[in-house]
Amino acid sequence: MGYQKVGGTFCTCYAGGMEFYQVAPSLSNRFESDPLLRDSLQKLLPPEVWAKIQPHLRHVGELAVTDWLEWSADAERNIPQHVPFDPWGRRLDEIRMAEGWKKLEAAAATEGIVASAYERQHGEFSRVYQAALLYLFHPSSAFVSCPLAMTDGAARAIELYGDEELRQNAFRHLTSRDPKSFWTSGQWMTERTGGSDVSETSTIAKPAPQDKNWSWQLHGVKWFTSATTSPMAMLLARPEGAVGGSRGLSLYYTELRDQEGRLKNIEILRLKDKLGTKALPTAELQLTGTPARLVGGEGNGVKKISSLFNITRVYNSICAIGHARRALDLAWSYSWVRKAFGKKLVDHPLHRETLESLEKDFAKSFRLTFFVAHLLGRDECGTASDSERTLLRALTPIVKLSTARTCMSICSEAVEVFGGAGYIEDVGMARLLRDAQVFSIWEGTTNVLALDFLRALSKENAGPVLMEFLKDQSGAVIDEIRLILAHALRGEQDELERKARRLALLVAEAVAMQLENQEGS
Ligand code: MFK
């Protein structure tokens, strides 16, 4: 990795026959040096909550540029290895993980990245506190943030749909601060038939009434399963004989390994060779009678698992802004040390203007994300009004899709700030860019989420609530939103769908402007 906490050198080149070394960019405690984070938290939180959480955020900000940076570099260097067989031909299916990865998972438990949301020590502000923790943790986590997202989503699904046994057992593991008892969870939705169109799921659940605890057995192939090293997973399958389409699907819970650590009727077909997120073990799995329990009764599986993926979509947004923040921090730091045309990059008006314009895009994403995190906290603590619940439903796909796009564009610009060095692997910027691409794919692509926003408009009647929230807005953005929404009023569904992506991005822009105005007033 070409950056560290304190400055150093990272590249040799020659100028005018004289050898010289470029100076590496450096990172500092983000909590200390992030005025947007500090100001936003100060405005969002009651003074006593703000005072209480500061020492922890400072501590986490420090870990993110010291130990966690080192451990994530280790996890990126030593990517997961699949060992399918033992030397004597027996099926083993071990996934070997780096020490750095294991330490990061343990640290996530200790710092309460998931637990903080469920302890609800700060009431409706607990999700804001958690968002700040995750924002600081993610960029130095080698994507341990991904299993954490699914862990949190699984905890929420169990909270809403789980029986007493799941609440007493799995839920406690998922929300534990003790690394020894902390469990991460997988979320297995994607199949060969598609990642977006989940209704095509072909995994079958067969009844196994002889086993009271595990009264179903699963058969099928799960094509992408992130975090395959997790002890448990939530997944969709179709009970034998159930109707087709998404209504016939049910939500299941499984624990992957037996007491001896052997997989329970699961074969790991292979680890995926991905564009980025290389430290994260993403596998293709064959389920060969995997024991499972039904969660929340039969049917309506997509509806039930949406309680999980609406959480992972918020995580995706928080991690996307954390990721973009890291790219910007490195770009600024490099601009302060790199000289060209006789002065530092930062002293070139055009260069500075470029970075400042990226900061503006970043700030919009940041405000939108923390606003949604607060809405989520209010919803979970029962303090949200009906309108706020509708706003949360409508803005979850909006924040997810818009932060992903902003993150990708900021990371691309940040690579360019480094010039040729940005294109070189060991500098670390290339990896940031590759990883950024995942945010627009995980948990629903831009278009799928734009259509989910339309679903919120039609099923939850979110349009009037949104327009009420934006009632003070004037200008081109809100005018265009009104024009597109008029297609819905006229029942022009095809035209509405054709413009859904444009609409979603405009809504993100309008809400961010609204939040900025509210902060300023
Ligand atoms: C660092 C951050 C890490 C983040 C985690 C990374 C993990 C990555 C792993 C993955 O990427 S897993 C794969 C993720 N896959 C997706 O997110 C699926 C994307 N596709 C969709 O979201 C589709 O829109 C969807 C599968 C939901 C379409 O399903 P259907 O069944 O064809 O849609 P339908 O019939 O409209 O909805 C069924 C029910 O669910 C309806 O309720 P009712 O039964 O009451 O009518 C919908 O209202 C409800 N529903 C759908 N989406 C919802 C929702 N309810 C609430 N919120 C939503 N978002």
Boltz pocket constraint, residues with backbone or C-beta under 6 A from the ligand:
constraints:
  - pocket:
      binder: B
      contacts: [[A, 145], [A, 146], [A, 149], [A, 150], [A, 187], [A, 189], [A, 190], [A, 195], [A, 196], [A, 197], [A, 198], [A, 199], [A, 224], [A, 226], [A, 246], [A, 247], [A, 300], [A, 302], [A, 303], [A, 304], [A, 306], [A, 309], [A, 310], [A, 312], [A, 313], [A, 315], [A, 316], [A, 319], [A, 441], [A, 442], [A, 443], [A, 444], [A, 445], [A, 448], [A, 452], [A, 455], [A, 459]]
      max_distance: 6.0
